[in-house]
Amino acid sequence: MDKRLARLEQLVDASLRLSGRAIICVMQASAQLIQAIALMILLTTAPALGSDWDRGVALYNKGDFRRALAEFQDIAQERPDAAGAWYYIGLCEFKLKRYDRVELPLSHAIDLLEIQSPSNTDIAGAWYTIGVSYFLSSQYEKAIAPLNRYIEITTKAKREIDPSARTALARSYFFLDRFDEALPLLAAGSSDKTGDKSKEIAANLYYQAVIYFKREDDVRAAAALREAAKANPEDPAALELLTESLMRRARKTNSAAVWNEAAEAGEKLRAVRDDEKTAGIQGRAFLGAKQFDRAVAPLERIARAETSNGQAWLYYGIALSRSGKMRKAMEALEITIQLMPDSIPAMSELGYVYESDKQYQQALRIYEKAYGVSNDPAMKESMERVRTLAAQQP
């Protein structure tokens, strides 16, 4: 379980990388709205600040945020009560990705506005930017309060909530393992059909599925991952987790249909990411689905790449054995036993291979070793059976 959860964290990181650009683009678009808000605030609270203001705005609009920042800092020094100047200072720091410097000026802007214009709903923009800054700097605990404050103010004002705020809040809860709070926000994000948001929808579905997977609710996990794969067919993280979830459910239920679906998901994964990790997953899915011929190639790839991995050689040997490639199966299973001398599955399979090839003395040798290790009555029965067959052999 520890290894599976560690792998899950890697998958989460992979999915975050895939969806992060889209989130930031939405957040940057929201920052443009905040810019317009800042102008209105300044004109309301400090209507005549002269050329510094004009230069600052012009520089900001040109994307020269460092020089714009200097202009607004001059304004704030001359007029400490100019909420708009403090607001722009926070925006400049945000645009410069100096997220640790965003909260102080924006908090000051909020304090001023709550005195000068306490009913001004544009205060929400400052809370939004503070929360997003903490999220982007991976300070998820600190992101929660300002993002919730933004949502509270915006809801009370009956204004539309920016979807990126819910996204940042949901993922902050997720990364803090506060799954009960994350799930409804992720569900809301995955049902937002406005615009071209297929990758964002897929990411939200993926995070829901990770929660269900961690809770070992593979029915819900697979359902969310199927939808995620439809929304973003090129996302290997969703396809990988779908295959793993289906295989775990198939092992629990012994369902041939679920094993076959896992094999199909593994094929889709290989179409977007053809590497050794995928080969291992695909090979195990084919093995579970009893598609032994198809399991051979991916499992051989892993065994040849990881020559000291006894489990990889075992899976490869079983695939060869069940697909009728007995000579190669013998070689693979002998290597397995060298690497894992006490592996009962390896000895049982190798004994079966020798017995099927009518090499009864070799089969007896392996079954005797397996019985000596396990004291398993089934191994004793196999010993007696091949001993009789050996005696009958000319």
N, C-alpha and C positions, 0 to 999 in steps of 0.2 A: 504493500500500500504506500509506503514512504516513497519508493521509486516512482510509482504512478503519479503521486501528488507532485513530486519534483518535476516530472515531465509535464504535468499540467501547468505548472508555473511557467515553463518554457513556452508552452503553447499560448498562454495568455499574453506573454511578452511579444510573441510573434504577431498575434492578432492586433495588439495595441499599435505595433509599428505599422501595420497595414492600414489601420483606420485613423491613426493620429493626424495625418495630413488633412484629412477631410474635416476633422473636428476643429483644428486650428484655423482652417479657411473660414468656417462658419463663425468662429470667434472673432476673426479679424474683420469680417463683414459687420459684425455687431459693434466692433470698435468704431466703425465709421458712423454708426448711428449715435454712439456716445459722443463723438466729435461734434456733431450737430447740436446735441444736448448741451455740451459745454459752452458753445457760443451763446445759446439762449440764456444759460445761467449767468454768464458774465454780463451780458447786456442788461439782465434784470437786476443784478446786484452791484455792478460797478460800470456804469454806462459810458464812461469817457476816460479810457486809459491811454489813449494816444498811439503813437507810432510803435511802441514796443509790442502792443497787442497785435497790430496789423502785421508786423514783421513775423511775430511768433506764429500766427495763423498761416501766413504764406509759406513759411518754412515747413510747418507741419504738413500742409497739403502737398508740398513737394517731396515729402518723405525725409527731409533733413531734420531728424528728430533731436539730434544732439544740439544743434544750434537753436532749434525751437525751444528746447528745454531751458537753455540759458535765458532766452527772452522772457519766458513765463516765470522763471525764478526771480528775474529782476522785477517783474510786476508784483509778485507775491511779497517781495521785500519792501516795495514802496507802498503797496496796499495789502496788508495782511488779511483784510476782510474780503478780498476778491475771490469768491468761491470758484469762479470759472478758471482763474489762473492756477489754483491748486488742482483743479480737476485736470487741466491740460498737463500739468507736471506729472500726475499719475499716469495719464495716457502716454506721454512720451516715454516714461520708464517702461511701460508695458510694451510699447512698440520696439524699444531697445532690448527687450527680453531680459530686463533687469528686474525680475519679478519680486525679488526681496525688497525693492525700493518702491513698490507700488502702493502698499497699504497706507503708509504714513501720510502722503499728500492727499490721497483720496479720503481717508478718515477725517482729515482736517476740513476738506470740502464738505463732507457730510455734516460735520459739527456746525459749520457756518450756515449751511442751508436749513438745518433744523431750527436755527434761531431766526434766520432771515425769512424763510419761506417753508415752514414745517409741513405744509400740505403738498409741497412740490414732489410729484411722483418720480421726477428725474433723479432723485436720490438713489433710486433703485439701480441706475446705471453704474454708480460707484461701487455699490455692494457686488454687483455682477463682476466688475473688473477685478476687484479684490479676490473674489472667490475663484475666478478663472486663473488668476496669477498663482494662487496657491496650488491649484490643480496642476497647472503646467510645470510647476517646480516640484511636483510629487509630494507636496505637504498636504496629504489628503484630509487629515484630521482638522487642519486649520481652514480648509476649503469649505467645509460643511456649513458652518454658521453663516458666513456672508452669502453663500448661494441660497440657503434657505430664506435668508432675510430678503434677498432680491425677489424670490418667488412669492413670498408673503406680500410684499409691497405691490408687486405687479398684479397679483391676483386680486387684491383689495381694490386696486384702481381699475379693475376690469380691462386690463390691457393684455395683449398676447405675450405669453412667456416665450423667451428665446429658447428654442430646442437645445441649443448647446449648453445652456445652464443645467437643464435636466440631465443631459449626457454627462457633464462634468460631475454633477452631484451623484448620479447613479454609480459612476465608476469610482468615485471617492469612497462611497459606501462599500463597493465591491472589494477594493484593494485593502480595506480595513476589516474584511470578513464580516461586515454587517449586512448579511445577505437578505434578511427579511425586509430591510429598508431599501436595498438596491433593487429587488425584484419588481415592485410596481413601477418604478421609474424606468427600468429597462423595458418593461412591457409597453409602457406608454411610448417610449422612443422607437420600439420596433413596429408600432402600429401607425406611425406618422407616414402617410403616403404622399405628402405634399412635395412636389419637386422631384429631382433626381437624387434620391437619398438611399439608393440600394445598398451601398457599402456601409453606410451608417446603420441601416436597418439590420444588415447582416451581422455587424459587430455587436449590436445590442442583443440580438438573438443568441449570438455565440456566448456572450457573458452570462445570459440566463442559463444556457446549457451547461456552462462550467459549474454554476451553482448546483444545478440538479445532479451533475455528474459527481461532484464532491459528496452530495447526499446519497449517492448510489441510487438515484431515481432515474434509471436508464430509459424508461418509457418517455418521460418528459424531456430528458436530455436529447434523445434521438429526434423527437418531434421538433424541438427548437432548432436542432442542427440541420435537419432536412430543409427547413425554411431558410436557414442561413445560407445553405449551399445553393438554393434556388436564387436568392437575392444576390449572392456573389459567388458564382461557380468557380472562381479562380483562387479562392481562399483556402490554402492547404491546411491551416490550423483547424478550421471547421470540419473539413473532410477527415482529417486524422482523428479528431476527437469523436466524430460520428462512427468511424470504423471501430475504435476502441470501445465505445459505449455499446455498440451492437454486439461485439464479441463477448463482452462481459455479460450482457443479457442472455446471449445464446448459450453461454456456459451454464448459467443458472437455470434456464428453462429447457435446455437440450432441444432447441427449436431449429429444425433444418431451414425453415423459411428465414429466420433471423440470421443464421449463418450465411445463407446465400446473399442476403442484403448486405451483410458486412463485407463479403467478397466483392460485391458490386461497388460499394463505397471505396474499397481499397483500390479498385481499378481507376475510379475517378481521381483518387488522390495521386496515383502514379502519373496520370495525364497532366497534372499541374506541377508535380514535384517528384522527379525520378531520381531518388538517391537511396543510400543504403538503409536509412531509417524507414523509408517507405517500403523498401523491399521486405524488411522484417515484418512490418505490419501486414502487408499484402500476403506474404507467405503464410503467416499464421491464420489469416482469414480464409485463404484457400484450403489450408489444412483442416480447419474446423468445418468447412463446408464440404469436406471430402472430395474436393476437386484436386486430387493428388497430382495429376499430370501438370496442372497449372501452378502448383505450389513449388515444384522442383526448382525452376529457374531463379525465382527471388530468394528462396532459402539457400540455394547454392551460393548465390552472390554474398550473402551474409557470412556463411561458413568460411568461404575463401578469404573474405576481408577480415574476419575475426578468428584467426586460426586457433586461438586458445579458448574460445567460447564453446564450452561443451554443450550448452543448451542449443546453440545454433546448429552444431553438428547433429544433435539428436533430432531436431525438427527436420533437417535435411535428410537424414537417414530414414526417418519414418515416411517422408514424402516419396523417397525412392522405393522403399519397400512396398508401400501400398499402390504404387503405380507400376509394379512388376519389374523394376530395374534392380534385380537382386544382387548382382555383382558389385555395383556401385554402392548399394545399400550396405553390404558387408563392410566395405572400406570405411564408409562414413560412420557406421556404428562402432566399428573397432576403434576408430579415432575418439569417438565419444567416450568409450569406456576407459581409454587411456587418460582422458582428461577428467572423467568423473567415474572412478573405479567402482563406486558403490551405487551407481544409478540403476535402480530396478527397472524403470521404463526402458532404458537403453539395453540392458541385458535381456529383458523379455522380448523386445523387438528383434534383437540380433539372433536370439535363439529361434524365434519364429522364422527368420530369414533362412538360417541354416537348415532348419527342419523342412521348409518349403523346397529348398534346393536338394533335399535328400542327403545332406551332409550331417547324418545323425550323430556321429561322434563329436563333431564340433558343437552341434546343438546341445548334446548332453553336457559337454564341458561348461557351456554358458549357463544352462539351467541349474546345474549343480552349484555354480558360483552364486547365482541369484538366490537360490534357496539357502545357501550358507549365510548370506547377508541378511535375508529377510525372514526366513523361516515361514515363508508364505506357502500355504497348502496348494495353491495353484501352480507354483513352481515345482512342487513335489509331484503333482500329477503330470506335468510336462516331462519331468525327468523319467518317470515310469513309462510314459508313452513312447518317448524316443529311444529309451533303452530296449523296449520290445521291438520297435521298428529296426533298430540297429542289428538286433539278433536275427531278424528275418532277412536282412540284406545279404545278398550273395557275396 
